[in-house]
Amino acid sequence: MREAVAGVDAHQPYHHGNLRNELLDKALTQLKQVGPDKISLRALAREIGVSQTAPYRHFADKNALLAALAAQGYRELQRVTQEAADAHSDPSHQLCHSGNAYIQFARDNPELYKLMFGPVIACPMDYPELAEAGSSAFQVILNIATKGVSEGVFTDRDVSLIAHAAWSMVHGIASLWIDGMYKCTESSGEKSMILDSLKISLYGILKRDGD
């Protein structure tokens, strides 16, 4: 059944159940093409073919849309890092390969990554979906740290401290990479340098005799 929506041709489909996802898909495309500043709910509505008020049924404003987009990014980050960790049993290998997956996610999605971790979204903690998605993504590395300490692979320190140290390291490498700071390295050696950097950083949390 088709109905006319204010400002929309009666022959255009009326979006309801899938409008939220379609808005996020279009917003992600615009984020990659023009950046977050030029994203507009009204422009998205025109592109999809619904009334200009329709997006507000799902997002109170542009900030809410960007928060949902960032939450979507965190869920994907959680998925790829968890898959990388699950492919190994040793915590040191899990940490190294999940970190590599994290960095590759940033490289593949630089605009989304910057939205997730940058200052664009106002009051991010006001959005439960975003807070939960970010926490779940961090939980991957926290679980690895917990396993590493319990199995005697990592130094016997607070697991939260280990997880934050490891996250800071991969986040720093990811940010440097997407900002072009590795361009001085030959393209064939970039990935090798990334993995070697991860391994060197990892050495600092491995358990040693006397710990």
N, C-alpha and C positions, 0 to 999 in steps of 0.2 A: 504494500500500500504506500502511496506517495501523497504527501501533503505539502502545501505551500508554507514556507516559513518567511517571515517578514524580510524583505530584501533579497529573497532567493527565488529563482525561477521555479515554477511548480513542477517542471520536468526534471529538476535536479533531485537526487536522493536526499531524504531527510536523515541526517546522522543522529544517532542517539547512543546505543550501547558501545560503539567503537570510536566515538568521537574523541574521547580522552587519548586513546592510543594513537589515533591519527594526528592529533595535535602535537603529541610528543615526537612522532616520526618526522613531521614537517619542521618542527622546531629544531630538531637535531640537524636536519639538512641545512636550515638557515644558519645555525650556529657555526657549522663548518664553512659556509659560504661567506657570511658577512659578520660573524661575531655576535656576542650576546646583546650588545647595545642596540642593534637594529632589529631585533626580534620584536614583533608586535602581535598581540592577540587578535586584533582586528584584521591585520594583514593575513594572518594564518586562516582566519575565518573566510576571508575572501578567496584565498587559494583553494581551500577545501570545498567551498561552495555552500556555506551555511550562513545563517544570520550573524551579524557582528556581535550579538549578545550571547550566542550559543556557547562559546568557549567559557563564559563566566559561570556556566553551570558546573564546570569541573575545576576551574582555577579562579581564585578570587582576583588575582591580578598577575601581571607578568612575573613578579618575583616568585609567586607560588608555582608558576609554570617552570621556571628555571630550577626551583628546588626539586620538583618532581623529575626533571630531566637529570639533575645531578644524582638523585636517588637511583634512577635507572642505571646510571654509570657505575655507581658503587656496587649494585647487584651484579653487573657484568664483571667488574673487577674481582669480586668475591668468587664468581664462577671460575674465571680463568686461573686465579691463584690456587684455588682449592683443587682444581683438576691437576695442576702441575705438582702440587704437594702429594696428592693421592697416587701419583705414578711412582713414588719412592717410599721406602720404609724407614730409612735412616733420617733422623731429624736434621742433620747437617745438609743432606742432599735435598730434603724437603724445603728447607729455608732458602737454599741457593736457587733452586729451580722455581719456586714460587716467587722469589724476588725477581728472577729473570722474566717471568710471565708478567709481573707487575710493571716492570720497565717497558716491556713490549706493548702492553696495553696503553701506556702513556704515549709511546711512539706512534701507535696506530690511531690514537684518538686524542691528539694534542689539545684541540679546542675544548672537548668535553672534560679532559683531565684538568685543564686550567679552571674551568667552571666549577668542578668538584672541590678543588683545593684553594681557589683564589678568593678575592674579596667581593666578587660581583653580587652574590646572593646576600641580601640584607637579613640579619637575624636568622641564620640557618637553623639554630636550635629551636626555633618556633615551629618547625615542621617535623612532626614525629616520624613521618615516612623517611625523610632524609637522615635524621638522627639514627634511626634503626638500621638503615642500609649502610651507613658509614661504620657503625659499630660492628655490624655483621662482617663487613669486609676486613676490619682490623682483627676480628676474632680468629681469622685464618692464621695469621702470624702469631697470635697469642697462644693458640692451641699447639703450634709447632714448638714455641718456646717452652711451654709447659711440658710437652713430651720430652724435649731435649734435656731439660733439667731432671725430670723424673727418671730418665734412663741413664743419667750420668754422662751424657754426651756434651752438654753445655755446662759452663761454670755454675756453681750453686749460688745463684743470685736471684733476686726477685724477678719472677717471670715477666711481670709488666715492664720492668726496666729493660730487660733483654728485648722484649717485643718492640718497645718504643725506640731502642737504639737501632735495631734492625730496620724498622720502618723508616727512621730518619735517613738511614744510609740509602735504601732503595729509592726513597722519595727524592733525595738529593741527586742521585744519578739520573733518575727519570727526568727531573726538571732541567738538569744540565743538557741532557740529550735533546729534548724537544726544543730547547732554546738555541740549539745549534752549536753548543760548546764542544762537541766532539767532531766537528767538521774538519778540524786540523788533522784528524786521523783518517787514513785511507779507509774507504767504505768497507773493504774486505776485512779490515781489522777492527771495526767498530764493535761488533758483537763479541769478539774475543776479548777486547778490552773491558767491556761491560762485565762479562762473566768472570774475568780475572779480578776485577775490582771487587765484585761480590765475594769471591773466595778469600781475598786478602782481608776484607772487613769481617767476614765470618770467623776468621782465625781468632779474632779478639774475644769471642764468647765461647770457644771450645774449652772443655775442661782440660786442665793440665795437672801433672803430678803436684800434690801439695795443696790443690784447691779444696 
